[in-house]
Amino acid sequence: MSEQKMTREQRRKQQEKKKQPKTPAKLWMKRILLTIVIIGVVGLIAGGSLFAFYASSAPELDETALKDPISPKLLDANGDLFATVGAESREYIPYDEIPKQMEDAIIATEDARFYDHFGVDVLRLGKAVLANVTNGFGDQGASTITQQVVKNSFLTNEKTLKRKAQEAYLSIQLEREYEKEEIFEMYFNKVLMSGRIYGYGTAAQYFYGKDLKDLTLDQYAVLAGMSQRPNAFNPFKDPELTEKRRNVVLHLMNLHGKITEEEMKTAQAVPIEDTLLPEDQRVANQDSKYDAFIDIVLNELEANGDGNAISEGITIHTTLQPNAQQQVEKTLNSDMFPTDDIQSAVAVIDTKTGAIAAVGGGRNYGADRGFNYAQDMTTRSPGSTIKPLIDYAPAVEFLDWSTGHTLVDEKITYTGSEQVVRNFDGKYKGKMTFREALYNSRNVPAVKTLQEVGTDNAQEFVNRFGIDLGNVTESSAIGGTSKAMSPIQMAGAYAAFGNSGIHTEPYAINKIVYRDGKTEKNYKPKAKEVMKDSTAYMVTDVLRDVMTKGTGKRAAISGLDIAGKTGTSNYSRDDMKKWDLPSSAFPDVWFAGYSTDYSIAIWSGYPEMKTPMTTNEERNLPQNIFKEVMANISADSANEKFSKPNSVVETTIEKGSSPLKLASEYTPDELKSTELFVRGTEPTAVSEEYKQLELNSPSNLSVEYDELTSTATLAWDFEQEDLESEVQFEVAVTIDNGPPEVIETTKQNGLIVQSLIPGSTYVFSVTAVSEDIRSDSVSASLTLEAIVEEDLDDLNPDGEDVENPDGSNGNGNGNGNNNGNNNGNNSGNGNGNGNENGNENSGGNENGSDSGEETENPDGGSTETPPAGTGETGGNGESGTTP
């Protein structure tokens, strides 16, 4: 019994054991479960309350809204309505006329459990919630066909709890009021397919030119796949991407048991372009306005994730300038084109903002055309319009080149190749400035420039514009890029040159406003600096010269400050051979030009590259289009001039100096050039290549007078070393302090001046002359005494005439004078031989002089020395008569 009794110690331990609390892990588990239950209940209550609150503000179901698309409104830059997209006629298809295979393709792709759910697919919603928790809200949607009908009829596309709650509520209501087939018919006829195409029936006619019942499985799959991204999966514009999407749809049809694997593979093997409506059968809708611009707007919505938003009644505030758009369309549809088939694209960009003012998608462009040359054409070489972007601007940006930097146009090959770089005229012109090389569009200097810049720098520079030209190589310098730019991208890039280096990616939408009129989404991209203002201005200044003395003269507009660049691409040798093209053939011509208000890029060519251009009329087409458009849209603009920034210095250099030096006062004019420099890099040293050519003055000038012949003999000395050009001597005379008169320029070191007048003072001066260089003059004077009247009487004291049967009067110095009303000059040599020279001189002044040979000189007579006279009577003066 005592064994059964516990000691006090044992009882104490037993009591302590009973007092120990429960295991902490079990207790916390119960607490967690209780908390979850409470939270769940609260969440259900709160969620249900919130759902009920949102649902209470949901709009009423309206059958008209359910069946008809809601057209978005497009406003121009002035806020005026210019289009309501989607108002075009639709091909409405009743449910019982929808082919079964078409329905299967849509349901397998968009909502595989459509006929099983009550408007909201809970299973699909759970998967979407899990994806959103993992990757963030909005990562994945779970909309059923019913929900899409509701959203496109009443709600906006914003991803909010309110919109989702209202969408779910209205979807459940829709399923209660309408049959599944009716709901499917609503979806089938109002879903956005592409651009401005609504409904599958309309799309069948648009893309295939057939009724739905006549389409094949692969075509059904194409249409079924388009509604997810309507503009991206447009088979006219991107058949490759559309084909991938089609094959996904076919796979889903097979996965859900709608087609066999064999049917799937057969349909996937069909080339998508083989079944599309041929381009020559696509009739453009000419009744709609500004179709090319609207295409750009729709593509921009797609790129920003709002491709389906146009079916929700949004208002789109665009950048369209109606006057510019009308001018572009008027020009493209004018008769200035050399052939009927040649195409052109025009992009007009606001230089300062990057906003797209107008677009020319092609000649006779309409709503039903699939290819917009202004945006979609990114496969043609830009030719020489690439040179400012990839060659010369980087040279200024990275190397601080001036516009006077010396380049040598000479025969070279591409690095590591035997391929010769050729200029368009087949010639090489030696040394020239960067300015001359660019405005004359020389290829060799462009390639050399890129070689110095480096392909990595060039690629990095052009990438700043958001443009991908692929891998830049040396041939890229003249347009041989692996990828190309569209006219819109080209105009946007050139705008940066006219906007001090600030670039904004071209855009067509300012903002969109949702159906509630309050919710907005801003579309304006941010501007960024892509180059220094010095780079932008220096390139602009050179491109100004393109318009005045370079390759772009045809595009110049009087009174408008414009810079621009031409571009022409070439065929490869393989293409020339493959298509049997003439040597004069070229596939593309460009012109890109800009003012402070607008930047415009124009491409011209034929739709198929194998169709060549060969004439100057075709070559000049982009310039003619540019001039027509720019002149008209600039009529009411400010037309400010490009302003030189403080970072640029202008100075006159001596071309060809190395390093560049300032021109001296002796530098020949043809070697002087006013060029631009990045401030701090301008030269300070003056060229000493050319110095002043100084001519020595003639020396030892002497004058000897012969009283008998009334002549003065001048003689002088001259010495000059290292003289390359010929020296002549200019002899001038001043008589009695009168004005100096040049009487002769001679190569000799002497001159005889005849018929000096007694009583006069002569000052003779001689100046050495070589081209434009003159020496100082050397002078000598001669004063002759006058003959007094007494001396004359001594010669003939009786005042009688000496008879001469020939009518001449001989005096002892060999000069024969024949007096008469008609003045006869007998030039004799004193030995009886006379040259007959008759000068009629009315007025009764009978004065004849016989002097060897005669040269007329109004300031003193002959400058040739006669032979000495014999004193005998001069020859007969046959032309001199006396009354």
PyMOL commands that set and color helices and strands:
alter all, ss='L'
color gray80, all
select helices_A, chain A and resi 8-19+24-56+63-67+95-97+100-110+122-135+145-154+161-177+180-190+200-208+212-214+217-226+239-255+261-268+272-275+279-281+291-303+309-311+322-332+373-376+383-399+434-439+443-453+455-463+474-478+487-498+533-549+553-555+573-578+616-619+621-633+669-671+789-795
alter helices_A, ss='H'
color red, helices_A
select strands_A, chain A and resi 73-75+81-84+192-194+197-198+315-318+343-350+356-360+406-409+430-433+502-503+509-513+520-522+528-529+563-568+588-594+598-605+648-654+672-678+699-706+711-717+728-735+741-746+750-753+761-770+773-774+778-783+809-810+816-818+823-828+834-839
alter strands_A, ss='S'
color yellow, strands_A
deselect
rebuild
show_as cartoon
